[in-house]
Structures are given as structure tokens and as C-alpha cells.
């Protein structure tokens, strides 16, 4: 299919987003950018968050895991173990964290740490969010930009760096003014297109292979693609590790993440925000199942079209298509033009929500938590807006540099990289918040807090690297985040002092 034609759909889609952004950002101010004036509709937020949570990683990488290998067996639907953990984690967010955020009227969720422990804990929490979200968002962006570049723009002679720059510029343009107020609507639009792309691809493959849903599941089972639970306790994929790890990944990457919570606390009240979270979690379980089903069908489709397994590689015309390359290769080279178009629209619909929200949240966190912009009464609204726009543009440049680093590293399956990195960067946040919520102890308002939050991930690195040697073959998987959080918690306990929580500390509304 013509690369120019596919690229024209990318441009047309961006113009549509720009139109929505123009419409929603009229009469916007800094509160619109940071928290959507606390007037977001909970149903729109719930639906739009699906696109943000899934991103291009789920769209491309999750289907690719189904026919990949864990040891000598297919991973199959093993990712669903993590999804079960996600589901449990969302209920903890809804009924433990959201009431806390609404009670304190927070704009930045890390302001809780200031209320509880002081400035150092507050800034440390915000710093770890900035690192975590920057790494996670750019890894997700890299995956989708790499697909767009390899299958479309490379044939047009456009370098990867230019592709990245143009896409980031697009995202910057439609989030520059409206912030959260805009992305609540654009994410809803993009989630719709992403799910349409998913369903169209599933329906096409079922019809092409003359399979019903029941017939497809039977065919997948015969190929050993439907296994969910891993019973090997030493394996990284052991079901208990995956479920517990998934639960704490959700708590950390959603509940302790300014990007995700920024949208939730933009909802009018706590009750509606909780309805948003519960509704979102139920839909997300179903949608993740569809992506795994899609992955299974893709592997049946490629095997049906002449691909063969040779060891742990799946070769089609001499190329290994296992993992992240599978879906783009088939959608753009082995399916009708109409399906290719739906794939591209679905892919870019998965791309933008993972970037627009991240840019907005990072800008909000840096302006509020690091610069203290909302507290600086000496600055006019216009001066604050200029500072906010400068920060927004700077983060776009940082995104560009990080994506180029991921391109240099390159990885066959980016979802594993994201979950592993999350274990290191979100663990200290988990430990900080848990210590604040579940103890009544005080912490010294000094740099020792930051040191503990830096040492814990370093210890986790060595534990993860040598766990198989030290623990008789036991491998640490995504439960690394929980271990990291526990080490942070224990470190904070050692430097803390007893007593009830400081109820005299003023509650900030930032």
C-alpha cells in the first residue's frame, strides 16, 4: 500500500485532533491546563483513560507476546495474569487513594507528601514521577513511532529523527493551550478509533480464516496459544508473581502517577471519580482480552500464510516476525488496504494518548511541584502561562532525546522493558505513599529521604540480577516493584521517629 496514502491519513487524523483542541481550549487558563477546572465528565474520563492506559504498547506489543516463548513454551494468554492484578489494583485506587486526594483538594497528588512529611519528601516524590513517566512515555512513543517510520516514512526517505520531531510537534501543538481540558476530549476520540481498529482487524481475520469465535478459541488451544496460568514458582511468569506484580504496578503507575490521577481529580466529585475508576477497570479487562485474542489470531493468520517456527523464531519470507513486528507486518503487507488504513488509524490513536497526557502531566508536576508556580503570588497569570509553555516545550525536547536513545538500544518486545523499568522507578513512590498512609511516624525533612529512595532501586538491581544464583533458581519478575517499595518503606522506618501524624501541618490545595 502507498506510503504517501497512509501518511495522508496520519495528517488528516492530526488535523481532526487540532480542531478538537481549538474548540476545547477556547477561554482556557492555567486551571484548565492543570485540572480541567474540575469540571470533567466522569464517563468521558473513564472511556478516554482506556486509550491512555493501553497505548501503542498494548496495540502492538501485547498481541506479539502470544506466540512468543517463555522458556520452551508459548507465552499464550499469560499476560492476562497481569491484567487480573491490574483489575484488583484499580479498586484499591478507587477506595483508598482517591478519597485521600479529594479530601485534600489536591492538584498535584505529590502535595500529599508535603502535607505528611515536608518539602523534601514532596519534591522527591515529584522527581521520581518525572523520571518514571518520562521513561515510560518515551518507551511507548518509541514503539509506535518506530512502526510508523519503518512501514511508512522510511520509504519516503524521511530519517527516524525527523519522524520523531514531527510527531512530537503535532502533539505539542494540540496540548499547548488546553492541557487536561483538551485531552479529556481528544483521548475519548482516540480511544474510539483505537477500539474500532482492533475490532476491524479481529473481524477480518475471523472471516478470512472462516472461523467463529468458538472455532478460533479451539484452533488457538490446539496451537498452545491459550494458556493463562504459569505454575512454575521459579519462573518470572509464575501466576502469583504476575497477579501481585500487576496489582502493585497499577497502584504505582496509575494511582501514584500524576498523569492518570490528574484526569481523575478533574472529575467534579469523589463519587463520580470512583465510578469512573470502576467502570474503566471493567472495560480494560475486556479490551485486554480482545488484544490477546487478536494476538492469537495474528499467529494463526501468519502460520496459515506460510510462516514456520524455527526454534524460537517465526520466519515469514526469511524475516523473524515474532513479537512487536508481527501485527504491523501483517496489517500493512498481508491484509487488504481498508484493514491497513484501520490499523494505521488505530495505531496513531494509541500513540497520541500515551504522549499528550504524559506531556501535560509532566508539565503540571514540574510547574507545581518543582517550581511552585501556583504559590508564586508575585507572578501574573500571563507570566505563569509563559513559564508553563516553556516547560511544556522543554519536555517535548527531552522526549525527543529519550526516543532516540531507545532507538539506539532497540528491543524486540518493548512491553517487557516498560514493566521492568517501572519496577525501578515507581518503587520509591510506592514506599513513600505507603509509609505515609499506613504509619503515623514522622520523617526528617532532609535529603536522607532522597538517598533512601535512590538506594532502594540500586539494591533491587543487584537482587534482580543475581536472584537466580542467590535463591536457588528463583527469578524475580514484575514483583520487583513491590520489593523496591518494601525496601524504601523499611529505609524510611529506620530514619523515622514515633508519634502521631502532624495534624498541625497546613493542608495545601495545590
Secondary structure as UniProt FT lines:
FT   HELIX           3..25
FT   TURN            26..27
FT   HELIX           30..35
FT   HELIX           36..38
FT   HELIX           42..56
FT   HELIX           57..62
FT   HELIX           63..65
FT   TURN            66..67
FT   STRAND          69..70
FT   TURN            71..72
FT   STRAND          73..74
FT   TURN            76..78
FT   HELIX           79..92
FT   HELIX           93..97
FT   HELIX           98..103
FT   TURN            104..105
FT   TURN            109..110
FT   HELIX           111..116
FT   HELIX           119..148
FT   HELIX           149..153
FT   HELIX           154..156
FT   HELIX           160..175
FT   TURN            176..179
FT   HELIX           180..208
FT   TURN            209..210
FT   HELIX           213..222
FT   TURN            223..224
FT   TURN            233..234
FT   TURN            236..237
FT   HELIX           239..250
FT   HELIX           251..255
FT   HELIX           258..264
FT   TURN            265..266
FT   HELIX           270..304
FT   TURN            305..306
FT   STRAND          308..310
FT   TURN            311..312
FT   STRAND          313..316
FT   TURN            317..318
FT   STRAND          319..320
FT   TURN            323..324
FT   HELIX           325..333
FT   HELIX           337..365
FT   HELIX           366..370
FT   HELIX           373..375
FT   TURN            377..378
FT   HELIX           381..409
FT   HELIX           414..425
FT   HELIX           427..438
FT   HELIX           448..470
FT   TURN            471..473
FT   TURN            478..479
FT   HELIX           480..495
FT   TURN            503..504
//
